[in-house]
Amino acid sequence: MTTYYSCSSGTTNSSADIWGGSVPYLISVESKYDYLSPDYSRTVTLDRTQMIALLNATYDDDGTEPINFSTDPANWVNVGSILSSGSVDRMKIVITRKDGRVLTYTPKGYYFTSVIAPKAGISLRSPAFTMTYNTAVQTWTFAIRGYGHGVGMSQWGAYYYAAKDGMNYSQILAHYFPGTSLKPLS
């Protein structure tokens, strides 16, 4: 499996951290030039209405288990843990149902950005982000680095390794897929 994406946050992610399956050559490595990519950073701010839509799209998509949104919004969505690569490992989502049940969900950061947010039409682009909540205006701001899952080869990183360090394709592939080698097809 040879995976790639637009650009990393400066460090790639391992397949085990993002997808749960360990592949020996899909490990975290430095991708030092990705900050030069035009896709490197983006900020997305969600207001209360957008966050409610995001939570309803996943946790009450059919309307059968209504969520009580009168609780403190600062507790609804938070970053739970971060990987050594800087990507979000787990989110912490606390849902209070109208019947009083309090449920805590801890989806992977990649699942949050690739499945949960898009259900509400929100593009967060990468699991490498920080999130802040502004109590005064009830907004959640995501400062996103990178574009894509971050596993394997960064396309912008490969471009800049060639342009700035003079690396050829085999050196670039060896960097992003350590322990592999190129061989002719027989």
TIGU-363927 format. One record per atom (N, C-alpha, C): residue in three letters; atom name; x, y, z; chain. Coordinates in Angstrom, 3 decimals. Example, Ala and Ser with C-alpha at 12.3 -4.5 7.8 and 13.67 -1.06 7.14 Angstrom:
   aa  at        px        py        pz  ch
  ALA   N    13.190    -5.690     7.800   A
  ALA  CA    12.300    -4.500     7.800   A
  ALA   C    13.200    -3.300     7.800   A
  SER   N    12.850    -2.250     7.080   A
  SER  CA    13.670    -1.060     7.140   A
  SER   C    12.900     0.030     7.870   A
END
This chain:
   aa  at        px        py        pz  ch
  MET   N     0.853    -1.165     0.000   A
  MET  CA     0.000     0.000     0.000   A
  MET   C     0.905     1.236     0.000   A
  THR   N     0.690     2.109    -0.960   A
  THR  CA     1.443     3.351    -1.054   A
  THR   C     0.451     4.498    -0.898   A
  THR   N     0.443     5.127     0.266   A
  THR  CA    -0.527     6.183     0.537   A
  THR   C     0.136     7.550     0.407   A
  TYR   N    -0.673     8.521     0.024   A
  TYR  CA    -0.181     9.890    -0.108   A
  TYR   C    -1.336    10.858     0.121   A
  TYR   N    -1.019    12.115     0.224   A
  TYR  CA    -1.998    13.168     0.526   A
  TYR   C    -1.334    14.487     0.159   A
  SER   N    -2.019    15.592     0.306   A
  SER  CA    -1.492    16.882    -0.130   A
  SER   C    -0.294    17.336     0.700   A
  CYS   N    -0.485    17.585     1.992   A
  CYS  CA     0.645    18.002     2.835   A
  CYS   C     0.382    17.668     4.293   A
  SER   N     1.476    17.449     5.021   A
  SER  CA     1.372    17.099     6.442   A
  SER   C     1.486    18.352     7.303   A
  SER   N     1.454    18.143     8.586   A
  SER  CA     1.616    19.244     9.534   A
  SER   C     3.090    19.504     9.825   A
  GLY   N     3.977    18.795     9.133   A
  GLY  CA     5.420    18.878     9.374   A
  GLY   C     5.969    17.541     9.837   A
  THR   N     5.076    16.678    10.278   A
  THR  CA     5.404    15.310    10.655   A
  THR   C     4.268    14.433    10.145   A
  THR   N     4.612    13.330     9.497   A
  THR  CA     3.562    12.444     8.991   A
  THR   C     2.995    11.598    10.133   A
  ASN   N     1.881    10.961     9.878   A
  ASN  CA     1.247    10.071    10.855   A
  ASN   C     1.521     8.617    10.505   A
  SER   N     1.535     7.761    11.497   A
  SER  CA     1.654     6.322    11.226   A
  SER   C     0.270     5.775    10.873   A
  SER   N     0.259     4.684    10.112   A
  SER  CA    -1.016     4.048     9.780   A
  SER   C    -1.709     3.543    11.041   A
  ALA   N    -0.940     3.072    12.006   A
  ALA  CA    -1.520     2.564    13.254   A
  ALA   C    -2.255     3.675    14.005   A
  ASP   N    -1.676     4.861    14.035   A
  ASP  CA    -2.299     5.975    14.753   A
  ASP   C    -3.575     6.465    14.080   A
  ILE   N    -3.605     6.474    12.758   A
  ILE  CA    -4.759     7.031    12.053   A
  ILE   C    -5.823     5.984    11.756   A
  TRP   N    -5.417     4.832    11.228   A
  TRP  CA    -6.383     3.824    10.794   A
  TRP   C    -6.446     2.606    11.702   A
  GLY   N    -5.477     2.459    12.601   A
  GLY  CA    -5.501     1.334    13.524   A
  GLY   C    -4.739     0.110    13.059   A
  GLY   N    -4.367     0.031    11.798   A
  GLY  CA    -3.603    -1.112    11.293   A
  GLY   C    -2.147    -0.724    11.123   A
  SER   N    -1.266    -1.489    11.730   A
  SER  CA     0.154    -1.167    11.669   A
  SER   C     0.788    -1.733    10.399   A
  VAL   N     1.397    -0.845     9.621   A
  VAL  CA     2.146    -1.221     8.426   A
  VAL   C     3.576    -0.748     8.682   A
  PRO   N     4.569    -1.638     8.630   A
  PRO  CA     5.940    -1.301     9.052   A
  PRO   C     6.544    -0.065     8.389   A
  TYR   N     6.204     0.204     7.143   A
  TYR  CA     6.796     1.346     6.444   A
  TYR   C     5.913     2.595     6.468   A
  LEU   N     4.735     2.503     7.063   A
  LEU  CA     3.868     3.680     7.199   A
  LEU   C     3.958     4.187     8.636   A
  ILE   N     5.121     4.748     8.924   A
  ILE  CA     5.399     5.272    10.268   A
  ILE   C     5.545     6.786    10.188   A
  SER   N     5.574     7.418    11.323   A
  SER  CA     5.704     8.865    11.386   A
  SER   C     7.138     9.288    11.052   A
  VAL   N     7.262    10.217    10.087   A
  VAL  CA     8.566    10.787     9.729   A
  VAL   C     8.425    12.297     9.576   A
  GLU   N     9.546    12.982     9.655   A
  GLU  CA     9.549    14.431     9.450   A
  GLU   C     9.247    14.750     7.987   A
  SER   N     8.523    15.822     7.765   A
  SER  CA     8.284    16.351     6.420   A
  SER   C     8.498    17.857     6.517   A
  LYS   N     9.768    18.238     6.563   A
  LYS  CA    10.180    19.567     7.024   A
  LYS   C     9.775    20.753     6.162   A
  TYR   N     9.401    20.544     4.918   A
  TYR  CA     9.065    21.676     4.062   A
  TYR   C     7.563    21.893     3.867   A
  ASP   N     6.743    21.096     4.473   A
  ASP  CA     5.309    21.207     4.225   A
  ASP   C     4.740    22.573     4.586   A
  TYR   N     5.359    23.263     5.509   A
  TYR  CA     4.870    24.592     5.894   A
  TYR   C     4.906    25.570     4.712   A
  LEU   N     5.661    25.241     3.655   A
  LEU  CA     5.741    26.089     2.463   A
  LEU   C     4.555    25.885     1.519   A
  SER   N     3.782    24.835     1.722   A
  SER  CA     2.647    24.529     0.848   A
  SER   C     1.551    25.580     0.980   A
  PRO   N     0.882    25.915    -0.124   A
  PRO  CA    -0.259    26.836    -0.029   A
  PRO   C    -1.437    26.221     0.732   A
  ASP   N    -1.410    24.895     0.903   A
  ASP  CA    -2.475    24.202     1.640   A
  ASP   C    -2.136    23.968     3.109   A
  TYR   N    -1.000    24.504     3.573   A
  TYR  CA    -0.496    24.125     4.898   A
  TYR   C    -1.432    24.492     6.050   A
  SER   N    -1.943    25.707     6.086   A
  SER  CA    -2.755    26.084     7.253   A
  SER   C    -4.078    26.713     6.844   A
  ARG   N    -5.020    26.518     7.717   A
  ARG  CA    -6.363    27.049     7.504   A
  ARG   C    -7.025    27.169     8.866   A
  THR   N    -7.858    28.165     9.009   A
  THR  CA    -8.625    28.337    10.241   A
  THR   C   -10.106    28.245     9.905   A
  VAL   N   -10.821    27.448    10.673   A
  VAL  CA   -12.264    27.299    10.495   A
  VAL   C   -12.925    27.618    11.832   A
  THR   N   -13.893    28.516    11.809   A
  THR  CA   -14.626    28.868    13.026   A
  THR   C   -16.084    28.459    12.854   A
  LEU   N   -16.581    27.712    13.834   A
  LEU  CA   -17.971    27.275    13.834   A
  LEU   C   -18.738    28.030    14.910   A
  ASP   N   -19.917    28.513    14.551   A
  ASP  CA   -20.757    29.145    15.563   A
  ASP   C   -21.630    28.075    16.231   A
  ARG   N   -22.411    28.484    17.172   A
  ARG  CA   -23.247    27.548    17.933   A
  ARG   C   -24.171    26.738    17.019   A
  THR   N   -24.797    27.402    16.055   A
  THR  CA   -25.714    26.723    15.136   A
  THR   C   -24.984    25.651    14.325   A
  GLN   N   -23.793    25.958    13.858   A
  GLN  CA   -23.013    24.981    13.086   A
  GLN   C   -22.581    23.799    13.956   A
  MET   N   -22.186    24.073    15.205   A
  MET  CA   -21.774    22.983    16.087   A
  MET   C   -22.962    22.089    16.434   A
  ILE   N   -24.118    22.681    16.638   A
  ILE  CA   -25.328    21.887    16.889   A
  ILE   C   -25.622    21.002    15.683   A
  ALA   N   -25.492    21.554    14.478   A
  ALA  CA   -25.718    20.768    13.256   A
  ALA   C   -24.716    19.621    13.168   A
  LEU   N   -23.453    19.891    13.501   A
  LEU  CA   -22.407    18.862    13.470   A
  LEU   C   -22.746    17.729    14.443   A
  LEU   N   -23.124    18.080    15.656   A
  LEU  CA   -23.434    17.062    16.664   A
  LEU   C   -24.708    16.296    16.323   A
  ASN   N   -25.732    17.008    15.856   A
  ASN  CA   -26.975    16.333    15.475   A
  ASN   C   -26.771    15.389    14.297   A
  ALA   N   -25.923    15.779    13.341   A
  ALA  CA   -25.701    14.960    12.138   A
  ALA   C   -25.147    13.581    12.481   A
  THR   N   -24.409    13.479    13.572   A
  THR  CA   -23.826    12.194    13.955   A
  THR   C   -24.540    11.541    15.130   A
  TYR   N   -24.887    12.334    16.121   A
  TYR  CA   -25.380    11.755    17.374   A
  TYR   C   -26.900    11.793    17.532   A
  ASP   N   -27.603    12.364    16.546   A
  ASP  CA   -29.065    12.289    16.513   A
  ASP   C   -29.528    12.477    15.069   A
  ASP   N   -28.923    11.728    14.160   A
  ASP  CA   -29.182    11.919    12.737   A
  ASP   C   -30.609    11.585    12.319   A
  ASP   N   -31.305    10.774    13.096   A
  ASP  CA   -32.679    10.431    12.721   A
  ASP   C   -33.725    11.086    13.635   A
  GLY   N   -33.279    11.915    14.571   A
  GLY  CA   -34.203    12.646    15.431   A
  GLY   C   -34.845    11.839    16.536   A
  THR   N   -34.385    10.606    16.756   A
  THR  CA   -35.026     9.748    17.760   A
  THR   C   -34.419     9.907    19.155   A
  GLU   N   -33.224    10.481    19.248   A
  GLU  CA   -32.593    10.674    20.556   A
  GLU   C   -32.142    12.131    20.684   A
  PRO   N   -33.085    13.039    20.932   A
  PRO  CA   -32.771    14.472    20.959   A
  PRO   C   -31.680    14.825    21.977   A
  ILE   N   -30.863    15.777    21.583   A
  ILE  CA   -29.771    16.261    22.431   A
  ILE   C   -30.234    17.518    23.149   A
  ASN   N   -29.872    17.627    24.429   A
  ASN  CA   -30.181    18.800    25.234   A
  ASN   C   -29.046    19.817    25.047   A
  PHE   N   -29.295    20.841    24.255   A
  PHE  CA   -28.266    21.842    23.992   A
  PHE   C   -28.313    23.022    24.962   A
  SER   N   -29.009    22.856    26.091   A
  SER  CA   -29.011    23.920    27.109   A
  SER   C   -27.845    23.759    28.085   A
  THR   N   -27.055    22.697    27.906   A
  THR  CA   -25.876    22.486    28.758   A
  THR   C   -24.751    23.425    28.315   A
  ASP   N   -23.692    23.504    29.093   A
  ASP  CA   -22.561    24.392    28.802   A
  ASP   C   -21.868    23.966    27.503   A
  PRO   N   -21.907    24.809    26.467   A
  PRO  CA   -21.290    24.450    25.181   A
  PRO   C   -19.784    24.194    25.267   A
  ALA   N   -19.118    24.750    26.266   A
  ALA  CA   -17.676    24.532    26.424   A
  ALA   C   -17.354    23.060    26.655   A
  ASN   N   -18.341    22.294    27.099   A
  ASN  CA   -18.125    20.867    27.380   A
  ASN   C   -18.530    19.953    26.225   A
  TRP   N   -19.171    20.482    25.198   A
  TRP  CA   -19.686    19.640    24.123   A
  TRP   C   -18.584    18.928    23.354   A
  VAL   N   -17.594    19.678    22.894   A
  VAL  CA   -16.538    19.125    22.036   A
  VAL   C   -15.186    19.645    22.497   A
  ASN   N   -14.257    18.733    22.740   A
  ASN  CA   -12.898    19.111    23.140   A
  ASN   C   -11.905    18.118    22.559   A
  VAL   N   -10.652    18.558    22.456   A
  VAL  CA    -9.582    17.648    22.063   A
  VAL   C    -9.253    16.804    23.282   A
  GLY   N    -9.288    15.487    23.116   A
  GLY  CA    -9.014    14.587    24.233   A
  GLY   C    -7.544    14.276    24.392   A
  SER   N    -6.886    13.883    23.278   A
  SER  CA    -5.462    13.558    23.333   A
  SER   C    -4.821    13.832    21.974   A
  ILE   N    -3.498    14.006    22.013   A
  ILE  CA    -2.739    14.365    20.810   A
  ILE   C    -1.639    13.335    20.585   A
  LEU   N    -1.404    12.991    19.318   A
  LEU  CA    -0.343    12.061    18.936   A
  LEU   C     1.014    12.763    18.952   A
  SER   N     2.079    11.999    18.952   A
  SER  CA     3.427    12.598    18.920   A
  SER   C     3.657    13.392    17.638   A
  SER   N     2.914    13.091    16.574   A
  SER  CA     3.035    13.828    15.312   A
  SER   C     2.381    15.204    15.384   A
  GLY   N     1.587    15.436    16.424   A
  GLY  CA     0.860    16.695    16.550   A
  GLY   C    -0.589    16.595    16.105   A
  SER   N    -0.955    15.488    15.485   A
  SER  CA    -2.353    15.289    15.089   A
  SER   C    -3.186    14.912    16.311   A
  VAL   N    -4.477    15.170    16.211   A
  VAL  CA    -5.390    14.801    17.292   A
  VAL   C    -5.582    13.286    17.275   A
  ASP   N    -5.346    12.662    18.408   A
  ASP  CA    -5.575    11.230    18.548   A
  ASP   C    -7.055    10.985    18.809   A
  ARG   N    -7.574    11.591    19.852   A
  ARG  CA    -8.978    11.396    20.248   A
  ARG   C    -9.639    12.730    20.568   A
  MET   N   -10.899    12.832    20.206   A
  MET  CA   -11.748    13.942    20.608   A
  MET   C   -12.518    13.493    21.853   A
  LYS   N   -13.049    14.444    22.582   A
  LYS  CA   -13.938    14.124    23.697   A
  LYS   C   -15.233    14.885    23.444   A
  ILE   N   -16.288    14.127    23.176   A
  ILE  CA   -17.586    14.713    22.871   A
  ILE   C   -18.562    14.272    23.957   A
  VAL   N   -19.148    15.247    24.634   A
  VAL  CA   -20.089    14.958    25.724   A
  VAL   C   -21.484    15.399    25.281   A
  ILE   N   -22.367    14.426    25.208   A
  ILE  CA   -23.746    14.651    24.767   A
  ILE   C   -24.677    14.405    25.953   A
  THR   N   -25.547    15.361    26.205   A
  THR  CA   -26.590    15.164    27.210   A
  THR   C   -27.906    15.005    26.453   A
  ARG   N   -28.540    13.885    26.660   A
  ARG  CA   -29.821    13.626    25.997   A
  ARG   C   -30.928    14.360    26.743   A
  LYS   N   -32.031    14.598    26.063   A
  LYS  CA   -33.169    15.287    26.695   A
  LYS   C   -33.708    14.504    27.879   A
  ASP   N   -33.478    13.167    27.885   A
  ASP  CA   -33.944    12.348    29.009   A
  ASP   C   -32.966    12.387    30.185   A
  GLY   N   -31.882    13.177    30.071   A
  GLY  CA   -30.932    13.338    31.168   A
  GLY   C   -29.682    12.484    31.081   A
  ARG   N   -29.657    11.480    30.204   A
  ARG  CA   -28.459    10.652    30.078   A
  ARG   C   -27.292    11.493    29.544   A
  VAL   N   -26.127    11.301    30.156   A
  VAL  CA   -24.915    11.974    29.702   A
  VAL   C   -24.005    10.912    29.104   A
  LEU   N   -23.665    11.093    27.831   A
  LEU  CA   -22.854    10.120    27.102   A
  LEU   C   -21.562    10.780    26.636   A
  THR   N   -20.455    10.095    26.814   A
  THR  CA   -19.164    10.611    26.360   A
  THR   C   -18.656     9.728    25.232   A
  TYR   N   -18.304    10.390    24.131   A
  TYR  CA   -17.758     9.697    22.961   A
  TYR   C   -16.322    10.161    22.755   A
  THR   N   -15.471     9.257    22.310   A
  THR  CA   -14.060     9.608    22.082   A
  THR   C   -13.615     9.137    20.687   A
  PRO   N   -14.171     9.748    19.641   A
  PRO  CA   -13.779     9.331    18.295   A
  PRO   C   -12.335     9.741    17.975   A
  LYS   N   -11.700     8.985    17.083   A
  LYS  CA   -10.367     9.340    16.598   A
  LYS   C   -10.448    10.718    15.932   A
  GLY   N    -9.363    11.469    16.018   A
  GLY  CA    -9.318    12.787    15.379   A
  GLY   C    -9.572    12.707    13.887   A
  TYR   N    -8.981    11.676    13.238   A
  TYR  CA    -9.178    11.514    11.800   A
  TYR   C   -10.649    11.221    11.485   A
  TYR   N   -11.320    10.418    12.296   A
  TYR  CA   -12.739    10.135    12.096   A
  TYR   C   -13.557    11.418    12.261   A
  PHE   N   -13.180    12.240    13.239   A
  PHE  CA   -13.886    13.505    13.469   A
  PHE   C   -13.794    14.398    12.231   A
  THR   N   -12.586    14.483    11.633   A
  THR  CA   -12.405    15.381    10.484   A
  THR   C   -12.890    14.784     9.174   A
  SER   N   -12.883    13.460     9.044   A
  SER  CA   -13.235    12.851     7.756   A
  SER   C   -14.662    12.309     7.687   A
  VAL   N   -15.312    12.117     8.827   A
  VAL  CA   -16.674    11.575     8.819   A
  VAL   C   -17.661    12.493     9.549   A
  ILE   N   -17.366    12.821    10.801   A
  ILE  CA   -18.326    13.592    11.608   A
  ILE   C   -18.537    14.998    11.047   A
  ALA   N   -17.477    15.776    10.868   A
  ALA  CA   -17.616    17.149    10.367   A
  ALA   C   -18.241    17.200     8.974   A
  PRO   N   -17.800    16.361     8.020   A
  PRO  CA   -18.416    16.421     6.688   A
  PRO   C   -19.917    16.111     6.665   A
  LYS   N   -20.412    15.324     7.626   A
  LYS  CA   -21.856    15.049     7.684   A
  LYS   C   -22.644    16.341     7.828   A
  ALA   N   -22.024    17.360     8.425   A
  ALA  CA   -22.683    18.656     8.602   A
  ALA   C   -22.181    19.668     7.564   A
  GLY   N   -21.462    19.186     6.533   A
  GLY  CA   -20.968    20.066     5.486   A
  GLY   C   -19.763    20.897     5.881   A
  ILE   N   -19.008    20.431     6.875   A
  ILE  CA   -17.861    21.188     7.387   A
  ILE   C   -16.568    20.484     6.983   A
  SER   N   -15.635    21.243     6.389   A
  SER  CA   -14.356    20.682     5.962   A
  SER   C   -13.250    21.125     6.912   A
  LEU   N   -12.682    20.159     7.647   A
  LEU  CA   -11.562    20.462     8.544   A
  LEU   C   -10.228    19.999     7.953   A
  ARG   N   -10.238    19.256     6.866   A
  ARG  CA    -9.088    18.905     6.023   A
  ARG   C    -8.010    18.025     6.613   A
  SER   N    -7.777    18.043     7.913   A
  SER  CA    -6.654    17.311     8.493   A
  SER   C    -6.908    17.037     9.971   A
  PRO   N    -6.412    15.905    10.487   A
  PRO  CA    -6.532    15.662    11.926   A
  PRO   C    -5.491    16.423    12.753   A
  ALA   N    -4.638    17.209    12.092   A
  ALA  CA    -3.639    18.018    12.804   A
  ALA   C    -4.236    19.403    13.041   A
  PHE   N    -4.835    19.585    14.212   A
  PHE  CA    -5.455    20.875    14.517   A
  PHE   C    -5.452    21.129    16.016   A
  THR   N    -5.607    22.380    16.348   A
  THR  CA    -5.905    22.764    17.722   A
  THR   C    -7.307    23.360    17.690   A
  MET   N    -7.969    23.324    18.817   A
  MET  CA    -9.321    23.855    18.885   A
  MET   C    -9.457    24.724    20.123   A
  THR   N   -10.045    25.888    19.949   A
  THR  CA   -10.319    26.761    21.095   A
  THR   C   -11.805    27.127    21.078   A
  TYR   N   -12.332    27.271    22.265   A
  TYR  CA   -13.733    27.668    22.407   A
  TYR   C   -13.775    29.076    22.986   A
  ASN   N   -14.536    29.965    22.351   A
  ASN  CA   -14.699    31.334    22.821   A
  ASN   C   -16.051    31.435    23.513   A
  THR   N   -16.007    31.512    24.831   A
  THR  CA   -17.232    31.550    25.632   A
  THR   C   -18.095    32.766    25.326   A
  ALA   N   -17.473    33.912    25.111   A
  ALA  CA   -18.209    35.169    24.917   A
  ALA   C   -19.127    35.118    23.693   A
  VAL   N   -18.647    34.535    22.605   A
  VAL  CA   -19.446    34.508    21.375   A
  VAL   C   -19.890    33.100    20.984   A
  GLN   N   -19.558    32.110    21.810   A
  GLN  CA   -19.912    30.709    21.587   A
  GLN   C   -19.493    30.237    20.187   A
  THR   N   -18.163    30.298    19.961   A
  THR  CA   -17.601    29.782    18.712   A
  THR   C   -16.463    28.819    19.027   A
  TRP   N   -16.260    27.867    18.126   A
  TRP  CA   -15.165    26.914    18.202   A
  TRP   C   -14.252    27.208    17.018   A
  THR   N   -12.984    27.462    17.279   A
  THR  CA   -12.045    27.772    16.209   A
  THR   C   -11.036    26.642    16.087   A
  PHE   N   -10.929    26.117    14.877   A
  PHE  CA    -9.998    25.040    14.554   A
  PHE   C    -8.851    25.643    13.749   A
  ALA   N    -7.643    25.568    14.283   A
  ALA  CA    -6.440    25.995    13.555   A
  ALA   C    -5.828    24.726    12.983   A
  ILE   N    -5.962    24.561    11.669   A
  ILE  CA    -5.634    23.303    11.000   A
  ILE   C    -4.293    23.414    10.288   A
  ARG   N    -3.475    22.356    10.415   A
  ARG  CA    -2.199    22.281     9.707   A
  ARG   C    -2.221    21.028     8.837   A
  GLY   N    -1.817    21.186     7.594   A
  GLY  CA    -1.801    20.063     6.683   A
  GLY   C    -3.117    19.898     5.954   A
  TYR   N    -3.107    18.959     5.000   A
  TYR  CA    -4.301    18.697     4.203   A
  TYR   C    -4.290    17.210     3.862   A
  GLY   N    -5.188    16.456     4.459   A
  GLY  CA    -5.273    15.016     4.236   A
  GLY   C    -4.983    14.240     5.507   A
  HIS   N    -4.967    12.921     5.388   A
  HIS  CA    -4.801    12.036     6.554   A
  HIS   C    -3.392    12.064     7.138   A
  GLY   N    -2.393    12.399     6.337   A
  GLY  CA    -1.026    12.501     6.852   A
  GLY   C    -0.256    11.196     6.926   A
  VAL   N    -0.761    10.129     6.304   A
  VAL  CA    -0.070     8.830     6.339   A
  VAL   C     0.651     8.606     5.011   A
  GLY   N     1.942     8.308     5.063   A
  GLY  CA     2.710     8.047     3.846   A
  GLY   C     3.369     9.301     3.315   A
  MET   N     3.272     9.508     1.999   A
  MET  CA     4.003    10.594     1.353   A
  MET   C     3.183    11.871     1.214   A
  SER   N     3.783    12.952     1.660   A
  SER  CA     3.229    14.278     1.438   A
  SER   C     3.617    14.712     0.021   A
  GLN   N     2.640    15.070    -0.794   A
  GLN  CA     2.948    15.496    -2.161   A
  GLN   C     3.741    16.805    -2.162   A
  TRP   N     3.352    17.758    -1.342   A
  TRP  CA     4.107    19.013    -1.270   A
  TRP   C     5.473    18.772    -0.643   A
  GLY   N     5.541    17.915     0.340   A
  GLY  CA     6.829    17.590     0.951   A
  GLY   C     7.779    16.986    -0.062   A
  ALA   N     7.284    16.061    -0.889   A
  ALA  CA     8.105    15.434    -1.927   A
  ALA   C     8.598    16.486    -2.919   A
  TYR   N     7.709    17.373    -3.311   A
  TYR  CA     8.084    18.447    -4.241   A
  TYR   C     9.229    19.287    -3.672   A
  TYR   N     9.084    19.701    -2.425   A
  TYR  CA    10.110    20.564    -1.822   A
  TYR   C    11.401    19.819    -1.496   A
  TYR   N    11.327    18.528    -1.156   A
  TYR  CA    12.570    17.763    -0.956   A
  TYR   C    13.361    17.711    -2.268   A
  ALA   N    12.658    17.596    -3.401   A
  ALA  CA    13.343    17.602    -4.704   A
  ALA   C    13.876    19.000    -5.019   A
  ALA   N    13.040    20.015    -4.832   A
  ALA  CA    13.416    21.382    -5.205   A
  ALA   C    14.490    21.979    -4.294   A
  LYS   N    14.424    21.721    -3.013   A
  LYS  CA    15.339    22.365    -2.068   A
  LYS   C    16.546    21.499    -1.701   A
  ASP   N    16.348    20.189    -1.587   A
  ASP  CA    17.447    19.308    -1.171   A
  ASP   C    18.016    18.484    -2.328   A
  GLY   N    17.423    18.616    -3.520   A
  GLY  CA    17.910    17.875    -4.674   A
  GLY   C    17.668    16.378    -4.599   A
  MET   N    16.728    15.949    -3.764   A
  MET  CA    16.449    14.515    -3.649   A
  MET   C    15.776    14.004    -4.923   A
  ASN   N    16.135    12.781    -5.336   A
  ASN  CA    15.467    12.174    -6.490   A
  ASN   C    14.295    11.315    -5.998   A
  TYR   N    13.560    10.737    -6.939   A
  TYR  CA    12.347    10.004    -6.565   A
  TYR   C    12.629     8.835    -5.620   A
  SER   N    13.735     8.136    -5.829   A
  SER  CA    13.999     6.988    -4.963   A
  SER   C    14.363     7.434    -3.544   A
  GLN   N    15.057     8.556    -3.410   A
  GLN  CA    15.386     9.090    -2.082   A
  GLN   C    14.107     9.585    -1.381   A
  ILE   N    13.250    10.211    -2.135   A
  ILE  CA    11.990    10.719    -1.561   A
  ILE   C    11.129     9.549    -1.087   A
  LEU   N    10.991     8.524    -1.921   A
  LEU  CA    10.200     7.353    -1.520   A
  LEU   C    10.814     6.653    -0.312   A
  ALA   N    12.141     6.559    -0.260   A
  ALA  CA    12.818     5.936     0.889   A
  ALA   C    12.580     6.751     2.158   A
  HIS   N    12.499     8.068     2.016   A
  HIS  CA    12.241     8.926     3.179   A
  HIS   C    10.825     8.695     3.723   A
  TYR   N     9.844     8.733     2.842   A
  TYR  CA     8.450     8.621     3.275   A
  TYR   C     8.002     7.190     3.556   A
  PHE   N     8.688     6.206     2.982   A
  PHE  CA     8.343     4.796     3.179   A
  PHE   C     9.595     4.049     3.643   A
  PRO   N    10.078     4.344     4.873   A
  PRO  CA    11.337     3.756     5.338   A
  PRO   C    11.311     2.225     5.388   A
  GLY   N    12.450     1.651     5.003   A
  GLY  CA    12.580     0.200     5.015   A
  GLY   C    12.116    -0.457     3.724   A
  THR   N    11.657     0.343     2.757   A
  THR  CA    11.226    -0.219     1.484   A
  THR   C    12.335    -0.041     0.453   A
  SER   N    12.217    -0.741    -0.656   A
  SER  CA    13.178    -0.568    -1.750   A
  SER   C    12.445    -0.686    -3.074   A
  LEU   N    12.991    -0.045    -4.086   A
  LEU  CA    12.432    -0.102    -5.432   A
  LEU   C    13.056    -1.271    -6.178   A
  LYS   N    12.207    -2.020    -6.861   A
  LYS  CA    12.696    -3.154    -7.650   A
  LYS   C    11.928    -3.170    -8.961   A
  PRO   N    12.603    -3.608   -10.045   A
  PRO  CA    11.884    -3.700   -11.325   A
  PRO   C    10.822    -4.800   -11.267   A
  LEU   N     9.717    -4.559   -11.973   A
  LEU  CA     8.672    -5.591   -12.078   A
  LEU   C     9.172    -6.701   -12.988   A
  SER   N     8.869    -7.925   -12.640   A
  SER  CA     9.312    -9.020   -13.514   A
  SER   C     8.133    -9.683   -14.182   A
END
